[in-house]
Amino acid sequence: MRILVVEDEADLNLLLCKVLTKAGYTVDGCLDGEDAQAHLLGATYDGILLDVMLPKKDGYTLVQELRDQGNDTPVLFLTARDSVADRVKGLDLGGDDYLVKPFDFAELLARIRAMTRKRVGQRTNRFTVGDLTLDTERRQAVRGGEEIPLLPKEFSILEYLVRNKEKVLSREQIEDQIWNYDYAGSSNNVDVYLSRLRKKIDGGREEKLIHTVRGMGWAIREPAAPKGGTR
C-alpha cells in the first residue's frame, strides 16, 4: 500500500517515512501543501498522513480541494491542534481520522490499517484467495497451512494483487503502487518480482492463483470450482 506523508517538520517527516517503510508501506514524503498536491497529481495513494499547519497550503485547504475534486483518498490528520473545534473542522472538511501530536506509532499504524480497511469494505487485516491467507498486520502469507517467506517487495505486490482480487493489474499500476516517487530502477523489475512471487505462491501446486494476462498484466483469482459441483 502506498502512503503520502505531508509534514513540514523535516525530522518527524523522515521518522514517519522510516516507520511506515519498516511496516511494509511504500512511502512518499513532502514538506508543504503545494508539493503534496503535485504528488497527488502524479500518483495514486491508499492513504495520506496530513499535518494541518503547512507552508504554502494548509492541510484543511488541501483536503477540502481534494474532496471537491472527487478524490476520496483516506486522510488522517496529524497535528498539535487538539481542540474539539479543530477536530470537528478537520472531519467535516473530509478528513477520515484525527490524531493529536505527540502520538504512539503503534496507534498510528493501527489507525492507518483501520482507515484503509474502511475504504475497501474490509473489517479485518486478513484476506483470503482459495487456500491462501494474507495477514497484512503480521506481514504473513500462508497457503495450505504452510507459511511462505516473502521479501518485503514480494509481500507488497501480493497484497496489492489480493486487495484487487480478480482484477488485471498492469506493470505500470504495480510499479506505481509499490515503488515510491523517486524510483528510477529497471523497467523489468516488476516482471522479476512477479516471477519469484509466482514460484513461491504457486510453485508445485496444481491450482494456480496468480495468472499472467498476455499484453495486459497479472491477476490473482479464486480457483475454478470443480466441474459438477461448487467449492
C-alpha positions in Angstrom: 0.0 0.0 0.0 1.2 3.5 -0.8 1.1 6.3 1.7 1.8 10.0 1.3 3.3 11.8 4.4 2.8 15.6 4.4 4.6 17.0 7.4 6.7 20.2 7.4 8.9 19.2 10.4 11.7 17.5 8.5 12.9 15.2 11.3 9.4 14.0 12.0 8.7 13.5 8.3 11.8 11.4 7.9 10.9 9.3 11.0 7.3 8.8 9.8 8.6 7.6 6.4 11.1 5.2 8.1 8.4 3.7 10.5 5.9 3.3 7.6 8.5 1.8 5.3 9.5 -0.7 8.0 5.8 -1.6 8.4 5.7 -2.5 4.8 4.2 0.6 3.2 5.5 2.3 0.1 6.0 5.9 1.3 6.5 9.3 -0.3 7.2 12.4 1.9 6.8 16.1 1.3 7.1 19.2 3.4 4.3 21.6 2.2 0.8 21.6 0.8 1.7 22.5 -2.8 4.3 19.7 -3.1 1.7 17.3 -1.7 -0.7 18.5 -4.4 1.9 17.7 -7.1 2.5 14.2 -5.6 -1.3 13.6 -5.7 -1.5 14.6 -9.3 1.4 12.2 -10.2 0.5 9.1 -8.2 -2.4 7.2 -6.6 -2.2 6.7 -2.8 -4.1 4.5 -0.4 -3.8 7.0 2.4 -2.5 10.4 3.4 -1.0 11.5 6.7 -1.6 15.2 6.7 -0.4 18.0 9.0 -2.7 20.9 9.4 -0.2 23.8 9.7 1.7 23.6 6.5 3.7 26.1 4.4 2.2 27.3 1.1 -1.1 25.5 1.5 -2.5 24.3 4.9 -3.9 20.8 5.4 -7.5 21.9 5.8 -7.5 23.6 2.4 -5.7 20.7 0.7 -8.2 18.1 1.9 -11.2 20.3 1.0 -9.8 20.8 -2.5 -9.3 17.0 -2.8 -12.9 16.3 -1.8 -14.2 19.0 -4.2 -12.3 17.3 -7.0 -13.8 13.9 -6.2 -10.6 12.4 -4.7 -11.7 10.1 -1.8 -8.2 9.0 -0.7 -8.4 8.4 3.1 -6.8 11.3 5.1 -5.5 11.1 8.7 -4.8 14.5 10.1 -1.6 14.6 12.3 -1.5 17.9 14.3 -0.7 19.5 17.6 -4.1 21.4 17.4 -6.1 19.4 19.9 -9.3 21.4 20.5 -12.7 19.8 19.7 -13.4 22.6 17.2 -10.2 21.8 15.3 -11.1 18.1 15.2 -14.6 18.8 14.1 -13.4 21.1 11.3 -10.9 18.5 10.0 -13.5 15.8 9.9 -16.3 18.0 8.4 -14.0 19.1 5.6 -13.4 15.5 4.6 -10.8 14.0 6.9 -11.3 10.4 7.9 -9.4 10.5 11.3 -7.6 12.9 13.5 -4.5 12.1 15.7 -3.0 14.6 18.0 0.8 15.0 18.5 2.6 13.5 20.2 1.3 10.1 19.4 2.3 6.5 19.7 3.5 4.9 16.5 1.6 1.6 17.3 -1.6 3.6 17.5 -0.8 5.4 14.3 -0.2 2.2 12.4 -3.5 0.8 13.8 -5.4 3.8 12.7 -3.9 3.6 9.1 -5.0 0.0 8.9 -8.5 0.8 10.1 -8.7 3.8 7.7 -7.6 1.8 4.7 -9.8 -1.2 5.6 -12.9 1.1 5.6 -12.1 2.2 2.1 -12.2 -1.4 0.7 -15.1 -2.5 3.0 -12.8 -4.9 4.8 -13.3 -5.4 8.6 -10.1 -7.4 9.3 -6.5 -7.4 8.3 -6.8 -10.9 6.8 -7.5 -11.6 3.1 -8.1 -15.0 1.5 -7.9 -16.3 -2.0 -8.5 -20.0 -2.3 -6.3 -21.7 0.4 -4.1 -18.6 0.6 -4.4 -16.3 3.6 -2.7 -13.0 3.8 -2.4 -11.2 7.2 -1.4 -7.6 6.4 -0.8 -6.7 10.1 1.7 -9.6 10.7 3.0 -9.4 7.2 2.4 -13.1 6.9 1.4 -15.3 3.9 0.1 -18.8 4.5 -1.0 -21.3 1.8 -2.5 -24.7 2.6 -1.3 -24.3 6.2 2.3 -23.6 5.1 3.8 -20.2 5.8 5.5 -18.8 2.8 8.5 -16.5 3.5 8.4 -13.4 1.3 10.7 -10.4 0.8 9.1 -7.0 1.6 8.5 -6.1 -2.0 7.1 -9.6 -2.8 4.7 -9.2 0.1 3.6 -5.7 -1.0 3.0 -6.9 -4.6 1.0 -9.9 -3.3 -1.0 -7.6 -1.0 -1.8 -5.3 -3.9 -3.0 -8.3 -6.0 -5.1 -9.7 -3.2 -6.7 -6.4 -2.4 -7.7 -6.2 -6.1 -8.6 -9.9 -6.5 -9.9 -10.8 -9.9 -8.7 -7.5 -11.4 -6.0 -7.4 -14.0 -3.2 -5.1 -12.9 -0.7 -3.7 -15.4 3.0 -3.4 -15.0 2.7 0.4 -14.7 0.0 0.1 -12.0 2.1 -2.3 -9.9 5.2 -0.2 -10.3 3.3 3.0 -9.3 1.8 1.3 -6.2 4.9 -0.5 -4.9 7.8 1.8 -5.7 8.0 5.4 -4.4 8.1 8.7 -6.3 11.8 8.8 -6.7 12.2 5.3 -8.0 14.3 5.0 -11.2 15.1 1.3 -11.4 14.9 -1.2 -14.2 11.8 -1.4 -16.3 11.6 -5.2 -15.9 11.7 -5.1 -12.1 8.0 -5.9 -11.8 8.4 -8.9 -14.1 11.3 -10.2 -12.0 9.4 -9.9 -8.7 6.2 -11.4 -10.2 8.2 -14.4 -11.4 9.7 -15.0 -8.0 6.4 -14.5 -6.3 4.6 -17.0 -8.6 7.2 -19.6 -7.8 6.7 -19.1 -4.1 2.9 -19.0 -4.2 2.1 -21.4 -7.0 5.2 -23.5 -7.5 4.5 -27.2 -7.3 0.8 -26.7 -6.8 -2.0 -27.9 -9.1 -4.2 -24.9 -8.5 -2.6 -21.6 -9.7 -3.7 -18.4 -8.1 -1.5 -15.8 -9.9 -2.2 -15.5 -13.6 -0.5 -13.7 -16.4 -2.9 -11.9 -18.8 -0.9 -11.6 -22.0 -0.4 -8.0 -23.0 -2.2 -6.6 -20.0 -0.6 -7.7 -16.7 -1.3 -10.0 -13.8 -4.3 -11.0 -11.7 -4.9 -13.2 -8.6 -8.0 -15.3 -8.9 -10.1 -17.7 -6.9 -9.6 -21.3 -8.2 -12.3 -22.5 -10.5 -15.0 -24.6 -8.9 -14.7 -28.3 -9.8 -16.9 -29.5 -12.6 -20.2 -31.0 -11.4 -20.2 -29.1 -8.1 -19.3 -26.0 -6.2 -16.4 -25.2 -3.9 
